Amino acid sequence: MAGTGTISMRGAQSLRAIVTAYRSLDDEIGLAPLRAGVVSHLRVVEGLRGAGKTEAVERELGRVAGELEQLSGWLAHDCGDRRAARTCYRKALVTARRVGDRTLAAYTLAWMSVLEGDLRRQYAACTSSGTSCSMANPSFGYSITRWRSPTSMSRTSFSSPMDFR
């Protein structure tokens, strides 16, 4: 924002490059320092909200924020902080919906499915996974026709909880 009070697309793309670098450092520097860096970078990006020179820059800043929220969720999950992971993933979904980024929504839902599976919440894991497929390919659609629980088997059909129309 050097003096102008706004950020250009080039600046937003530089912020995205930093996210890419964080993703590649996952196995290099360990979770604790990486998680702190991602949270710090997210604060910077959130502080730039409303400073984009154009609407396209604002959407790009939103996408960067959503990717950081998703990455924060993954890092929290990997550290064993499942409550923080769920919170971060939900924030990423809200951001994805706000900026209309189906790919980010699908990616986040896929990781939410992993989290729910780790928590032994199979129904939620299946729902997240199916919704992820629908986000990635809207013509795919999905339904679960048979759900097995330890106590019963029921026929269930459901649709995506994220309406991007």
Rosetta constraint file for C-alpha pairs under 8 A:
AtomPair CA 1 CA 5 HARMONIC 4.84 0.50
AtomPair CA 1 CA 6 HARMONIC 5.22 0.50
AtomPair CA 1 CA 7 HARMONIC 5.64 0.50
AtomPair CA 1 CA 51 HARMONIC 7.99 0.50
AtomPair CA 5 CA 51 HARMONIC 6.48 0.50
AtomPair CA 6 CA 51 HARMONIC 4.55 0.50
AtomPair CA 6 CA 52 HARMONIC 5.44 0.50
AtomPair CA 6 CA 53 HARMONIC 5.61 0.50
AtomPair CA 7 CA 11 HARMONIC 5.87 0.50
AtomPair CA 7 CA 12 HARMONIC 6.97 0.50
AtomPair CA 7 CA 48 HARMONIC 7.77 0.50
AtomPair CA 7 CA 51 HARMONIC 5.85 0.50
AtomPair CA 7 CA 52 HARMONIC 4.90 0.50
AtomPair CA 7 CA 53 HARMONIC 5.77 0.50
AtomPair CA 7 CA 57 HARMONIC 7.63 0.50
AtomPair CA 8 CA 12 HARMONIC 6.36 0.50
AtomPair CA 8 CA 52 HARMONIC 6.25 0.50
AtomPair CA 8 CA 53 HARMONIC 5.63 0.50
AtomPair CA 8 CA 54 HARMONIC 7.79 0.50
AtomPair CA 8 CA 57 HARMONIC 6.48 0.50
AtomPair CA 9 CA 13 HARMONIC 6.03 0.50
AtomPair CA 9 CA 52 HARMONIC 7.86 0.50
AtomPair CA 9 CA 53 HARMONIC 7.83 0.50
AtomPair CA 9 CA 56 HARMONIC 7.75 0.50
AtomPair CA 9 CA 57 HARMONIC 5.24 0.50
AtomPair CA 9 CA 60 HARMONIC 7.66 0.50
AtomPair CA 10 CA 14 HARMONIC 6.21 0.50
AtomPair CA 11 CA 15 HARMONIC 6.39 0.50
AtomPair CA 12 CA 16 HARMONIC 6.36 0.50
AtomPair CA 12 CA 57 HARMONIC 6.69 0.50
AtomPair CA 12 CA 60 HARMONIC 6.43 0.50
AtomPair CA 12 CA 61 HARMONIC 5.92 0.50
AtomPair CA 12 CA 64 HARMONIC 7.85 0.50
AtomPair CA 13 CA 17 HARMONIC 6.23 0.50
AtomPair CA 13 CA 60 HARMONIC 7.77 0.50
AtomPair CA 14 CA 18 HARMONIC 6.51 0.50
AtomPair CA 15 CA 19 HARMONIC 6.68 0.50
AtomPair CA 15 CA 45 HARMONIC 7.71 0.50
AtomPair CA 15 CA 64 HARMONIC 7.15 0.50
AtomPair CA 16 CA 20 HARMONIC 6.41 0.50
AtomPair CA 16 CA 64 HARMONIC 5.68 0.50
AtomPair CA 17 CA 21 HARMONIC 6.24 0.50
AtomPair CA 18 CA 22 HARMONIC 6.22 0.50
AtomPair CA 19 CA 23 HARMONIC 6.31 0.50
AtomPair CA 19 CA 38 HARMONIC 7.82 0.50
AtomPair CA 19 CA 64 HARMONIC 7.46 0.50
AtomPair CA 19 CA 67 HARMONIC 7.50 0.50
AtomPair CA 19 CA 68 HARMONIC 6.78 0.50
AtomPair CA 20 CA 24 HARMONIC 6.46 0.50
AtomPair CA 21 CA 25 HARMONIC 6.33 0.50
AtomPair CA 22 CA 26 HARMONIC 6.71 0.50
AtomPair CA 22 CA 34 HARMONIC 7.02 0.50
AtomPair CA 22 CA 38 HARMONIC 7.17 0.50
AtomPair CA 23 CA 71 HARMONIC 7.64 0.50
AtomPair CA 24 CA 28 HARMONIC 7.77 0.50
AtomPair CA 25 CA 29 HARMONIC 6.07 0.50
AtomPair CA 25 CA 30 HARMONIC 7.87 0.50
AtomPair CA 25 CA 34 HARMONIC 7.43 0.50
AtomPair CA 26 CA 30 HARMONIC 6.22 0.50
AtomPair CA 26 CA 31 HARMONIC 6.70 0.50
AtomPair CA 26 CA 34 HARMONIC 6.92 0.50
AtomPair CA 29 CA 33 HARMONIC 6.95 0.50
AtomPair CA 29 CA 34 HARMONIC 6.74 0.50
AtomPair CA 30 CA 34 HARMONIC 6.35 0.50
AtomPair CA 31 CA 35 HARMONIC 5.74 0.50
AtomPair CA 31 CA 75 HARMONIC 6.48 0.50
AtomPair CA 31 CA 78 HARMONIC 7.77 0.50
AtomPair CA 31 CA 79 HARMONIC 6.96 0.50
AtomPair CA 32 CA 36 HARMONIC 6.34 0.50
AtomPair CA 33 CA 37 HARMONIC 6.22 0.50
AtomPair CA 34 CA 38 HARMONIC 6.15 0.50
AtomPair CA 35 CA 39 HARMONIC 6.20 0.50
AtomPair CA 35 CA 72 HARMONIC 6.53 0.50
AtomPair CA 35 CA 75 HARMONIC 6.11 0.50
AtomPair CA 35 CA 76 HARMONIC 7.58 0.50
AtomPair CA 36 CA 40 HARMONIC 6.16 0.50
AtomPair CA 37 CA 41 HARMONIC 6.09 0.50
AtomPair CA 38 CA 42 HARMONIC 6.08 0.50
AtomPair CA 38 CA 68 HARMONIC 6.52 0.50
AtomPair CA 38 CA 71 HARMONIC 7.60 0.50
AtomPair CA 38 CA 72 HARMONIC 6.54 0.50
AtomPair CA 39 CA 43 HARMONIC 6.40 0.50
AtomPair CA 39 CA 68 HARMONIC 7.70 0.50
AtomPair CA 39 CA 72 HARMONIC 6.87 0.50
AtomPair CA 40 CA 44 HARMONIC 6.55 0.50
AtomPair CA 41 CA 45 HARMONIC 6.30 0.50
AtomPair CA 41 CA 68 HARMONIC 7.84 0.50
AtomPair CA 42 CA 46 HARMONIC 6.01 0.50
AtomPair CA 42 CA 65 HARMONIC 6.06 0.50
AtomPair CA 42 CA 68 HARMONIC 5.97 0.50
AtomPair CA 42 CA 69 HARMONIC 7.36 0.50
AtomPair CA 43 CA 47 HARMONIC 6.02 0.50
AtomPair CA 44 CA 48 HARMONIC 6.58 0.50
AtomPair CA 45 CA 49 HARMONIC 6.92 0.50
AtomPair CA 45 CA 61 HARMONIC 6.76 0.50
AtomPair CA 45 CA 64 HARMONIC 7.47 0.50
AtomPair CA 45 CA 65 HARMONIC 6.16 0.50
AtomPair CA 46 CA 65 HARMONIC 6.71 0.50
AtomPair CA 48 CA 52 HARMONIC 7.40 0.50
AtomPair CA 48 CA 61 HARMONIC 7.77 0.50
AtomPair CA 49 CA 58 HARMONIC 7.01 0.50
AtomPair CA 49 CA 61 HARMONIC 7.17 0.50
AtomPair CA 49 CA 62 HARMONIC 7.83 0.50
AtomPair CA 50 CA 58 HARMONIC 6.76 0.50
AtomPair CA 51 CA 58 HARMONIC 7.45 0.50
AtomPair CA 52 CA 56 HARMONIC 7.96 0.50
AtomPair CA 52 CA 57 HARMONIC 5.07 0.50
AtomPair CA 52 CA 58 HARMONIC 4.96 0.50
AtomPair CA 52 CA 61 HARMONIC 7.71 0.50
AtomPair CA 53 CA 57 HARMONIC 6.33 0.50
AtomPair CA 53 CA 58 HARMONIC 7.63 0.50
AtomPair CA 54 CA 58 HARMONIC 6.44 0.50
AtomPair CA 55 CA 59 HARMONIC 6.26 0.50
AtomPair CA 56 CA 60 HARMONIC 6.22 0.50
AtomPair CA 57 CA 61 HARMONIC 6.13 0.50
AtomPair CA 58 CA 62 HARMONIC 6.20 0.50
AtomPair CA 59 CA 63 HARMONIC 6.21 0.50
AtomPair CA 59 CA 99 HARMONIC 5.60 0.50
AtomPair CA 60 CA 64 HARMONIC 6.20 0.50
AtomPair CA 61 CA 65 HARMONIC 6.15 0.50
AtomPair CA 62 CA 66 HARMONIC 6.10 0.50
AtomPair CA 62 CA 95 HARMONIC 6.56 0.50
AtomPair CA 62 CA 96 HARMONIC 7.79 0.50
AtomPair CA 62 CA 98 HARMONIC 7.98 0.50
AtomPair CA 62 CA 99 HARMONIC 6.22 0.50
AtomPair CA 63 CA 67 HARMONIC 6.14 0.50
AtomPair CA 63 CA 95 HARMONIC 7.36 0.50
AtomPair CA 63 CA 96 HARMONIC 6.90 0.50
AtomPair CA 63 CA 99 HARMONIC 6.83 0.50
AtomPair CA 63 CA 101 HARMONIC 7.22 0.50
AtomPair CA 63 CA 104 HARMONIC 7.69 0.50
AtomPair CA 64 CA 68 HARMONIC 6.23 0.50
AtomPair CA 65 CA 69 HARMONIC 6.15 0.50
AtomPair CA 65 CA 92 HARMONIC 7.79 0.50
AtomPair CA 65 CA 95 HARMONIC 7.51 0.50
AtomPair CA 66 CA 70 HARMONIC 6.14 0.50
AtomPair CA 66 CA 91 HARMONIC 7.45 0.50
AtomPair CA 66 CA 92 HARMONIC 4.60 0.50
AtomPair CA 66 CA 93 HARMONIC 7.47 0.50
AtomPair CA 66 CA 95 HARMONIC 5.42 0.50
AtomPair CA 66 CA 96 HARMONIC 6.20 0.50
AtomPair CA 66 CA 104 HARMONIC 7.27 0.50
AtomPair CA 67 CA 71 HARMONIC 6.06 0.50
AtomPair CA 67 CA 92 HARMONIC 6.95 0.50
AtomPair CA 67 CA 104 HARMONIC 7.01 0.50
AtomPair CA 68 CA 72 HARMONIC 5.93 0.50
AtomPair CA 68 CA 92 HARMONIC 7.94 0.50
AtomPair CA 69 CA 73 HARMONIC 6.21 0.50
AtomPair CA 69 CA 88 HARMONIC 5.30 0.50
AtomPair CA 69 CA 89 HARMONIC 6.49 0.50
AtomPair CA 69 CA 91 HARMONIC 6.44 0.50
AtomPair CA 69 CA 92 HARMONIC 5.08 0.50
AtomPair CA 70 CA 74 HARMONIC 6.36 0.50
AtomPair CA 70 CA 88 HARMONIC 6.22 0.50
AtomPair CA 70 CA 89 HARMONIC 5.35 0.50
AtomPair CA 70 CA 91 HARMONIC 7.97 0.50
AtomPair CA 70 CA 92 HARMONIC 5.43 0.50
AtomPair CA 70 CA 108 HARMONIC 5.97 0.50
AtomPair CA 71 CA 75 HARMONIC 6.16 0.50
AtomPair CA 72 CA 76 HARMONIC 6.04 0.50
AtomPair CA 72 CA 85 HARMONIC 7.10 0.50
AtomPair CA 72 CA 88 HARMONIC 6.20 0.50
AtomPair CA 73 CA 77 HARMONIC 6.05 0.50
AtomPair CA 73 CA 84 HARMONIC 6.74 0.50
AtomPair CA 73 CA 85 HARMONIC 3.96 0.50
AtomPair CA 73 CA 86 HARMONIC 6.61 0.50
AtomPair CA 73 CA 87 HARMONIC 7.35 0.50
AtomPair CA 73 CA 88 HARMONIC 4.69 0.50
AtomPair CA 73 CA 89 HARMONIC 5.37 0.50
AtomPair CA 74 CA 78 HARMONIC 6.06 0.50
AtomPair CA 74 CA 85 HARMONIC 6.36 0.50
AtomPair CA 74 CA 111 HARMONIC 7.29 0.50
AtomPair CA 75 CA 79 HARMONIC 6.15 0.50
AtomPair CA 75 CA 85 HARMONIC 7.52 0.50
AtomPair CA 76 CA 80 HARMONIC 6.30 0.50
AtomPair CA 76 CA 81 HARMONIC 5.02 0.50
AtomPair CA 76 CA 82 HARMONIC 6.50 0.50
AtomPair CA 76 CA 84 HARMONIC 6.01 0.50
AtomPair CA 76 CA 85 HARMONIC 4.94 0.50
AtomPair CA 77 CA 81 HARMONIC 5.39 0.50
AtomPair CA 77 CA 82 HARMONIC 5.11 0.50
AtomPair CA 77 CA 84 HARMONIC 7.56 0.50
AtomPair CA 77 CA 85 HARMONIC 5.10 0.50
AtomPair CA 77 CA 115 HARMONIC 7.06 0.50
AtomPair CA 81 CA 85 HARMONIC 6.26 0.50
AtomPair CA 82 CA 86 HARMONIC 6.16 0.50
AtomPair CA 82 CA 115 HARMONIC 7.43 0.50
AtomPair CA 83 CA 87 HARMONIC 6.32 0.50
AtomPair CA 84 CA 88 HARMONIC 6.10 0.50
AtomPair CA 85 CA 89 HARMONIC 6.10 0.50
AtomPair CA 85 CA 115 HARMONIC 7.99 0.50
AtomPair CA 86 CA 90 HARMONIC 6.11 0.50
AtomPair CA 86 CA 112 HARMONIC 7.22 0.50
AtomPair CA 86 CA 115 HARMONIC 7.80 0.50
AtomPair CA 87 CA 91 HARMONIC 6.28 0.50
AtomPair CA 88 CA 92 HARMONIC 6.21 0.50
AtomPair CA 89 CA 93 HARMONIC 6.29 0.50
AtomPair CA 89 CA 108 HARMONIC 6.26 0.50
AtomPair CA 89 CA 109 HARMONIC 7.80 0.50
AtomPair CA 89 CA 112 HARMONIC 6.74 0.50
AtomPair CA 90 CA 94 HARMONIC 6.31 0.50
AtomPair CA 91 CA 95 HARMONIC 6.18 0.50
AtomPair CA 92 CA 96 HARMONIC 6.01 0.50
AtomPair CA 92 CA 104 HARMONIC 7.86 0.50
AtomPair CA 92 CA 105 HARMONIC 7.44 0.50
AtomPair CA 92 CA 108 HARMONIC 6.94 0.50
AtomPair CA 93 CA 97 HARMONIC 6.15 0.50
AtomPair CA 93 CA 104 HARMONIC 7.72 0.50
AtomPair CA 93 CA 105 HARMONIC 5.56 0.50
AtomPair CA 93 CA 108 HARMONIC 6.84 0.50
AtomPair CA 93 CA 109 HARMONIC 7.83 0.50
AtomPair CA 94 CA 98 HARMONIC 6.16 0.50
AtomPair CA 95 CA 99 HARMONIC 6.25 0.50
AtomPair CA 96 CA 100 HARMONIC 5.70 0.50
AtomPair CA 96 CA 101 HARMONIC 4.89 0.50
AtomPair CA 96 CA 102 HARMONIC 6.76 0.50
AtomPair CA 96 CA 104 HARMONIC 5.92 0.50
AtomPair CA 96 CA 105 HARMONIC 5.49 0.50
AtomPair CA 97 CA 101 HARMONIC 6.40 0.50
AtomPair CA 97 CA 102 HARMONIC 7.58 0.50
AtomPair CA 97 CA 105 HARMONIC 7.35 0.50
AtomPair CA 97 CA 162 HARMONIC 7.63 0.50
AtomPair CA 97 CA 164 HARMONIC 6.72 0.50
AtomPair CA 100 CA 164 HARMONIC 6.81 0.50
AtomPair CA 101 CA 105 HARMONIC 6.40 0.50
AtomPair CA 102 CA 106 HARMONIC 6.06 0.50
AtomPair CA 102 CA 135 HARMONIC 5.46 0.50
AtomPair CA 102 CA 136 HARMONIC 6.56 0.50
AtomPair CA 102 CA 164 HARMONIC 7.85 0.50
AtomPair CA 103 CA 107 HARMONIC 6.12 0.50
AtomPair CA 103 CA 135 HARMONIC 6.77 0.50
AtomPair CA 103 CA 136 HARMONIC 5.88 0.50
AtomPair CA 104 CA 108 HARMONIC 6.02 0.50
AtomPair CA 105 CA 109 HARMONIC 6.04 0.50
AtomPair CA 105 CA 132 HARMONIC 7.11 0.50
AtomPair CA 105 CA 135 HARMONIC 6.64 0.50
AtomPair CA 106 CA 110 HARMONIC 6.17 0.50
AtomPair CA 106 CA 131 HARMONIC 7.27 0.50
AtomPair CA 106 CA 132 HARMONIC 4.14 0.50
AtomPair CA 106 CA 133 HARMONIC 6.69 0.50
AtomPair CA 106 CA 134 HARMONIC 7.66 0.50
AtomPair CA 106 CA 135 HARMONIC 5.00 0.50
AtomPair CA 106 CA 136 HARMONIC 5.47 0.50
AtomPair CA 107 CA 111 HARMONIC 6.58 0.50
AtomPair CA 107 CA 132 HARMONIC 6.78 0.50
AtomPair CA 108 CA 112 HARMONIC 6.16 0.50
AtomPair CA 108 CA 132 HARMONIC 7.77 0.50
AtomPair CA 109 CA 113 HARMONIC 6.13 0.50
AtomPair CA 109 CA 128 HARMONIC 5.25 0.50
AtomPair CA 109 CA 129 HARMONIC 6.42 0.50
AtomPair CA 109 CA 131 HARMONIC 6.97 0.50
AtomPair CA 109 CA 132 HARMONIC 5.13 0.50
AtomPair CA 110 CA 114 HARMONIC 6.65 0.50
AtomPair CA 110 CA 128 HARMONIC 6.40 0.50
AtomPair CA 110 CA 129 HARMONIC 5.40 0.50
AtomPair CA 110 CA 132 HARMONIC 5.58 0.50
AtomPair CA 111 CA 115 HARMONIC 6.32 0.50
AtomPair CA 112 CA 116 HARMONIC 6.11 0.50
AtomPair CA 112 CA 125 HARMONIC 7.17 0.50
AtomPair CA 112 CA 128 HARMONIC 6.30 0.50
AtomPair CA 112 CA 129 HARMONIC 7.91 0.50
AtomPair CA 113 CA 117 HARMONIC 6.06 0.50
AtomPair CA 113 CA 124 HARMONIC 7.03 0.50
AtomPair CA 113 CA 125 HARMONIC 4.13 0.50
AtomPair CA 113 CA 126 HARMONIC 6.69 0.50
AtomPair CA 113 CA 127 HARMONIC 7.59 0.50
AtomPair CA 113 CA 128 HARMONIC 4.96 0.50
AtomPair CA 113 CA 129 HARMONIC 5.35 0.50
AtomPair CA 114 CA 118 HARMONIC 6.21 0.50
AtomPair CA 114 CA 125 HARMONIC 6.66 0.50
AtomPair CA 115 CA 119 HARMONIC 6.34 0.50
AtomPair CA 115 CA 125 HARMONIC 7.52 0.50
AtomPair CA 116 CA 120 HARMONIC 6.31 0.50
AtomPair CA 116 CA 121 HARMONIC 5.15 0.50
AtomPair CA 116 CA 122 HARMONIC 6.76 0.50
AtomPair CA 116 CA 124 HARMONIC 6.05 0.50
AtomPair CA 116 CA 125 HARMONIC 4.84 0.50
AtomPair CA 117 CA 121 HARMONIC 5.54 0.50
AtomPair CA 117 CA 122 HARMONIC 5.65 0.50
AtomPair CA 117 CA 124 HARMONIC 7.83 0.50
AtomPair CA 117 CA 125 HARMONIC 5.29 0.50
AtomPair CA 121 CA 125 HARMONIC 6.14 0.50
AtomPair CA 122 CA 126 HARMONIC 6.06 0.50
AtomPair CA 123 CA 127 HARMONIC 6.14 0.50
AtomPair CA 123 CA 147 HARMONIC 7.86 0.50
AtomPair CA 124 CA 128 HARMONIC 6.08 0.50
AtomPair CA 125 CA 129 HARMONIC 6.05 0.50
AtomPair CA 126 CA 130 HARMONIC 5.97 0.50
AtomPair CA 127 CA 131 HARMONIC 6.04 0.50
AtomPair CA 128 CA 132 HARMONIC 6.01 0.50
AtomPair CA 129 CA 133 HARMONIC 6.46 0.50
AtomPair CA 130 CA 134 HARMONIC 6.39 0.50
AtomPair CA 130 CA 142 HARMONIC 6.03 0.50
AtomPair CA 130 CA 143 HARMONIC 7.40 0.50
AtomPair CA 130 CA 160 HARMONIC 7.97 0.50
AtomPair CA 131 CA 135 HARMONIC 6.15 0.50
AtomPair CA 131 CA 142 HARMONIC 7.44 0.50
AtomPair CA 131 CA 159 HARMONIC 7.67 0.50
AtomPair CA 131 CA 160 HARMONIC 5.30 0.50
AtomPair CA 131 CA 161 HARMONIC 7.37 0.50
AtomPair CA 131 CA 162 HARMONIC 7.92 0.50
AtomPair CA 132 CA 136 HARMONIC 6.17 0.50
AtomPair CA 133 CA 137 HARMONIC 6.08 0.50
AtomPair CA 133 CA 138 HARMONIC 7.83 0.50
AtomPair CA 133 CA 140 HARMONIC 7.07 0.50
AtomPair CA 133 CA 141 HARMONIC 7.44 0.50
AtomPair CA 133 CA 142 HARMONIC 7.65 0.50
AtomPair CA 134 CA 138 HARMONIC 4.90 0.50
AtomPair CA 134 CA 139 HARMONIC 7.29 0.50
AtomPair CA 134 CA 140 HARMONIC 5.77 0.50
AtomPair CA 134 CA 141 HARMONIC 5.04 0.50
AtomPair CA 134 CA 142 HARMONIC 6.60 0.50
AtomPair CA 134 CA 160 HARMONIC 7.19 0.50
AtomPair CA 137 CA 141 HARMONIC 7.62 0.50
AtomPair CA 141 CA 159 HARMONIC 7.97 0.50
AtomPair CA 142 CA 158 HARMONIC 7.99 0.50
AtomPair CA 142 CA 159 HARMONIC 7.14 0.50
AtomPair CA 143 CA 156 HARMONIC 7.82 0.50
AtomPair CA 143 CA 157 HARMONIC 5.20 0.50
AtomPair CA 143 CA 158 HARMONIC 5.84 0.50
AtomPair CA 143 CA 159 HARMONIC 6.88 0.50
AtomPair CA 144 CA 155 HARMONIC 7.85 0.50
AtomPair CA 144 CA 156 HARMONIC 6.14 0.50
AtomPair CA 144 CA 157 HARMONIC 5.52 0.50
AtomPair CA 144 CA 158 HARMONIC 7.23 0.50
AtomPair CA 145 CA 155 HARMONIC 5.55 0.50
AtomPair CA 145 CA 156 HARMONIC 5.64 0.50
AtomPair CA 145 CA 157 HARMONIC 6.10 0.50
AtomPair CA 146 CA 153 HARMONIC 7.03 0.50
AtomPair CA 146 CA 154 HARMONIC 6.26 0.50
AtomPair CA 146 CA 155 HARMONIC 5.05 0.50
AtomPair CA 146 CA 156 HARMONIC 6.44 0.50
AtomPair CA 147 CA 153 HARMONIC 5.81 0.50
AtomPair CA 147 CA 154 HARMONIC 5.82 0.50
AtomPair CA 147 CA 155 HARMONIC 6.45 0.50
AtomPair CA 147 CA 156 HARMONIC 6.91 0.50
AtomPair CA 148 CA 152 HARMONIC 6.39 0.50
AtomPair CA 148 CA 153 HARMONIC 4.80 0.50
AtomPair CA 148 CA 154 HARMONIC 7.06 0.50
AtomPair CA 149 CA 153 HARMONIC 6.10 0.50
